[in-house]
């Protein structure tokens, strides 16, 4: 498993985990790991300072925690068919 940005190198299958992938994105889209629309909008409207970063991180962790069963299911599926993904 590799991380990159949209114009970076893609090894194996490309999977977007952002809420809104670029319009020219040709790979899969998996918003399971993305923030909610509400959290993203809150962040954009915030001061984006240290306090806002802490609040965003706390709320995003809550979101990921609530998706833990789905995330674990996705991870098990990846282990059954290991391949490079970015």
C-alpha positions in Angstrom: 0.0 0.0 0.0 1.4 3.4 -1.0 0.3 6.9 -0.6 0.6 9.7 -3.1 -1.1 12.8 -4.5 -3.1 12.9 -7.6 -0.3 13.9 -9.9 2.2 11.6 -8.2 3.3 8.1 -9.0 0.6 5.4 -8.8 1.9 1.9 -8.1 -0.7 -0.8 -8.9 -4.3 0.2 -8.6 -5.1 3.9 -7.9 -7.7 4.5 -5.2 -8.9 7.9 -4.3 -9.8 8.3 -0.6 -10.7 12.0 -0.7 -14.3 13.1 -0.6 -14.2 14.6 -4.0 -11.6 13.1 -6.4 -10.5 15.3 -9.4 -12.8 15.2 -12.4 -10.1 13.5 -14.5 -9.6 10.7 -11.9 -9.7 7.3 -13.6 -9.1 5.1 -10.6 -11.5 3.8 -8.0 -13.1 6.1 -5.4 -13.3 4.9 -1.8 -14.7 7.7 0.4 -14.7 5.4 3.4 -11.5 7.1 4.5 -12.7 10.7 3.7 -14.2 13.2 6.1 -17.9 13.9 6.0 -19.3 16.7 3.9 -20.2 18.5 7.1 -16.7 18.2 8.6 -15.1 19.3 5.4 -17.4 22.4 5.1 -16.7 23.2 8.8 -13.0 23.1 8.1 -13.2 25.3 5.1 -15.2 27.9 7.1 -12.9 27.7 10.2 -9.9 29.8 11.0 -7.7 26.8 10.1 -5.5 27.6 13.1 -4.1 25.2 15.7 -7.4 25.1 17.7 -9.3 24.3 14.5 -6.8 21.6 13.5 -7.2 19.9 16.9 -11.0 20.0 16.6 -10.9 18.7 13.0 -8.6 15.9 14.1 -10.8 14.9 17.0 -14.0 14.9 14.8 -12.3 13.1 12.0 -11.1 10.4 14.4 -14.7 10.0 15.6 -15.8 9.6 12.0 -13.2 6.9 11.3 -14.0 5.2 14.6 -17.7 5.0 13.6 -16.6 3.3 10.3 -14.2 0.8 12.0 -16.2 -2.3 11.0 -16.3 -1.3 7.3 -12.6 -0.4 7.4 -11.7 -3.7 8.9 -13.8 -5.5 6.3 -12.1 -3.6 3.5 -8.6 -4.4 5.0 -9.4 -8.1 5.3 -10.5 -8.1 1.6 -7.2 -6.5 0.6 -5.3 -9.2 2.5 -7.2 -11.9 0.6 -6.0 -10.5 -2.7 -2.8 -8.7 -2.0 -1.7 -6.3 -4.7 0.0 -2.9 -4.9 -2.4 0.0 -4.4 -1.8 3.7 -4.1 
